[in-house]
Structure formats: structure tokens, C-alpha cells
Amino acid sequence: MDTLVKTTHIPVLSREVIDTLGVLPGGRYIDCTLGSGGHSQAILEHSAPGGQLLGIDADPDAIQRSGERLKSFDKSVLLVNDNFVNLKDICIKLDFFPVHGILFDLGLASPQLEEDGRGFSFQYDAPLDMRFSPTQRITAADVVNTYSEIELVRIIKTYGEEIHSRQIAKFIIQKRPVHTTGQLAEIITQAVGGRHGKIHPATRTFQALRIVVNHEMEHLESALSQAVSLLGFGGKIVVISYHSLEDRIVKHFFQKEAKDCLCPPEAMTCSCGHKANLKIITRRIITPTFAETEINPRSRSAKLRGAERIIAPTHQYEQAVEQLNCSIGLVTGQWRRPGLIEKLRKTFLSMQKNKPSGRK
Ligand SMILES: C[S@@+](CC[C@H](N)C(=O)[O-])C[C@H]1O[C@@H](n2cnc3c(N)ncnc32)[C@H](O)[C@@H]1O
């Protein structure tokens, strides 16, 4: 095991996040992945005076860490310990919509990687846990010790993009029960015939397990669509991803939401009625500079994409948001006119009650 020095989390692409979100004084923002509060702090500094921030994290330790960091912003901050898959419900409950910008900085914060007992890293010997929140039921140990060989092959291949998935799954089945990250890293190293190259052979399997334990792909897809409906007209959504699977979801989601029709190309007329909700504002993905990766090697794989909400009311609630946004405008301060917000809230809540079941 390598020795790890505990570090604080350095926010990745911080300047680029602020620029792409277009942070305005007096704006309202949501940081869906609070972590250590680095991006939130930057957003609060740039949205002063009068800015408001709702910070969400599934990990209670992240809420505590960032609470300390952001305490000087006092009444401008609301912190919620929850999964961002519940984004819309959280915002309705707190009356926190529409907003000027929403940020997702996916993955893990440095302290999570380096804390004893979280089991995210093969560099620390710890119980195989990997849950973002202690309230989740399934741990990585449950997956490793109870899934069938076929299932293990599938998840290691799909979510780890690991070419040795069959061999690794076979070794896991032979050696289980597996209780610790150290044991699992050793089994994987044996399965692939030792360490070759810079990247540890367990990297991809650990990524796959973390994704499965935390339902990362499903939650991201769901949260992205919820986020769009919470953005005011001209509001921005920014996502930083750290591996190709996440980035693909974000890219496809933005591309889909930026199109007016989703019918197959051979269709003569549109039957889907889909209207563009977003305009992509990062024509090329934004990646860290060499200087940033030198200071913060963990930023190396970061990819930032951003999009802007454009008018496209697709159902009653969104029409109400659009109408109110148009009348409120994007002028700083006017967003938070209590009468208008209250009207919007009531309209939204009554529509939530009347909406057809199954709709998020
Ligand atoms: C890369 S860190 C964010 C770091 C943060 N931007 C900063 O500057 O300190 C990602 C954070 O998102 C949280 N997270 C990941 N998936 C989540 C989810 N589905 N719901 C809520 N929080 C999540 C993790 O617990 C972690 O704290």
C-alpha cells in the first residue's frame, strides 16, 4: 500500500466554472456536488452581494466540511444532505427555483478518497464500502461477494471499460469472500498477471464498483433532466465529469436537449413534438491547463460541458416558469421578488398535485 498524505480538495476548473455559469451578483445557484465547498465558495464570492446558494451532497461529512468553509456566507447558503437524484423535490421543498445556474462536479472529493473506512481507494486498506452515504443499503462488499460471475463480468466491463473483466470476475469468484480494498486490489493484480504500466490494475474495477454501488449513471441522467426544469430562462448548467461514461451521458443529454425534433432521420414529418430546451455553450469541451494539472494532478481527466436554458415550455409548469421568468427578467435582484416567486411556487405546487403519475 502506498502511503497517502491527506489533502484538502482543490476545486477543479474553478475559473472556468464561474465563467461558464456566468455567475452574477444577486443570482441563485445550486451546487449539486458540494464536496469540500470549493466551487460553492467561488460561486458565493462572485454572486455577492445578494447571491444565494443551495449546496447538496449525499455524504454527511461533505456537508460538515463545507459548512465550516462557508460559514462566513451565513444566510446566503442552504446546505442539504441528500442525493442529487432528489434535486427537484429538494428545490420545491425549499422554494429554491428558478435558478440562474446549476453545477455538477461529479465523482469523489479528495477527503473521501483518503478517509479511512470509506473503501473508495485501493491505496488504503479499508472495508469494501464505497457508499457516498451511510444510509445506502448496498456496499461494494455486497456486490463483490454476492453477484454472479456473469454479473461481475458485465459491470466490470461496462462501468470499468476493463478488457480483463472475465479474468478478474473469475478470480474474484474463486477467492471470495473478499472483505477489504487491499484484498480486492491484490486479487485483481493476480488476475491480470501483475502490475504493468503506470495505472494500477485495480483502477477500472474500483471505478465500476463505485458506479454500481451509488447508481451513478442512473442518478446523473435523472438529475440532469430535473436540473433543466429548475433553470430560469438563460440559466446555465455546468457539468464536470472525470471518465468517459459520465461524459458520454452529459454529451448525449445536452445534444438531445438542444434539438427540436428527436424523430429518426428517415421520418418525413416530426411525430415526437420535442422542442429544444438547451443551447450548448461549450462548443468544445473545456479541460484543465497544463499549469492546473501540475498543481492538481487529480484534475487531469476533467471535462467541463455547459449549456444554457432556452425558451421551450413543454408542459404547464415550465410554461409558468417561462412566463414568470420573462416578466421577472434576468436582471440581478429582480429574480427574488417575493410576490412573483410566491406566485410561481403556488402554480408549481398545484401543478405537481395535478400532474399525471410517473412524471418527474
Ligand atoms: C468531486 S467532489 C466535489 C468537489 C467540490 N466541487 C469542491 O470544490 O470541493 C464530488 C462530490 O459529489 C458528491 N456526490 C457524488 N454523487 C452524488 C449524488 N448522486 N448526490 C449527491 N452528492 C453526490 C460526493 O459525495 C462528493 O462530495
PDBQT file of the ligand as one rigid body, heavy atoms in Angstrom, charges set to zero:
ROOT
HETATM    1  C1  LIG A 401     -15.624  15.984  -6.935  1.00  0.00    +0.000 C 
HETATM    2  S1  LIG A 401     -16.464  16.192  -5.441  1.00  0.00    +0.000 S 
HETATM    3  C2  LIG A 401     -16.992  17.855  -5.499  1.00  0.00    +0.000 C 
HETATM    4  C3  LIG A 401     -15.943  18.808  -5.039  1.00  0.00    +0.000 C 
HETATM    5  C4  LIG A 401     -16.421  20.229  -4.939  1.00  0.00    +0.000 C 
HETATM    6  N1  LIG A 401     -16.801  20.761  -6.213  1.00  0.00    +0.000 N 
HETATM    7  C5  LIG A 401     -15.398  21.120  -4.289  1.00  0.00    +0.000 C 
HETATM    8  O1  LIG A 401     -14.973  22.104  -4.913  1.00  0.00    +0.000 OA
HETATM    9  O2  LIG A 401     -14.997  20.857  -3.146  1.00  0.00    +0.000 OA
HETATM   10  C6  LIG A 401     -17.969  15.343  -5.708  1.00  0.00    +0.000 C 
HETATM   11  C7  LIG A 401     -18.924  15.336  -4.528  1.00  0.00    +0.000 C 
HETATM   12  O3  LIG A 401     -20.191  14.947  -5.028  1.00  0.00    +0.000 OA
HETATM   13  C8  LIG A 401     -20.810  14.088  -4.121  1.00  0.00    +0.000 C 
HETATM   14  N2  LIG A 401     -21.739  13.278  -4.898  1.00  0.00    +0.000 N 
HETATM   15  C9  LIG A 401     -21.446  12.406  -5.879  1.00  0.00    +0.000 A 
HETATM   16  N3  LIG A 401     -22.578  11.875  -6.360  1.00  0.00    +0.000 NA
HETATM   17  C10 LIG A 401     -23.599  12.433  -5.677  1.00  0.00    +0.000 A 
HETATM   18  C11 LIG A 401     -25.010  12.297  -5.743  1.00  0.00    +0.000 A 
HETATM   19  N4  LIG A 401     -25.614  11.446  -6.594  1.00  0.00    +0.000 N 
HETATM   20  N5  LIG A 401     -25.766  13.060  -4.920  1.00  0.00    +0.000 NA
HETATM   21  C12 LIG A 401     -25.181  13.932  -4.066  1.00  0.00    +0.000 A 
HETATM   22  N6  LIG A 401     -23.844  14.080  -3.930  1.00  0.00    +0.000 NA
HETATM   23  C13 LIG A 401     -23.066  13.353  -4.748  1.00  0.00    +0.000 A 
HETATM   24  C14 LIG A 401     -19.692  13.306  -3.491  1.00  0.00    +0.000 C 
HETATM   25  O4  LIG A 401     -20.078  12.861  -2.208  1.00  0.00    +0.000 OA
HETATM   26  C15 LIG A 401     -18.577  14.361  -3.430  1.00  0.00    +0.000 C 
HETATM   27  O5  LIG A 401     -18.572  15.012  -2.192  1.00  0.00    +0.000 OA
ENDROOT
TORSDOF 0
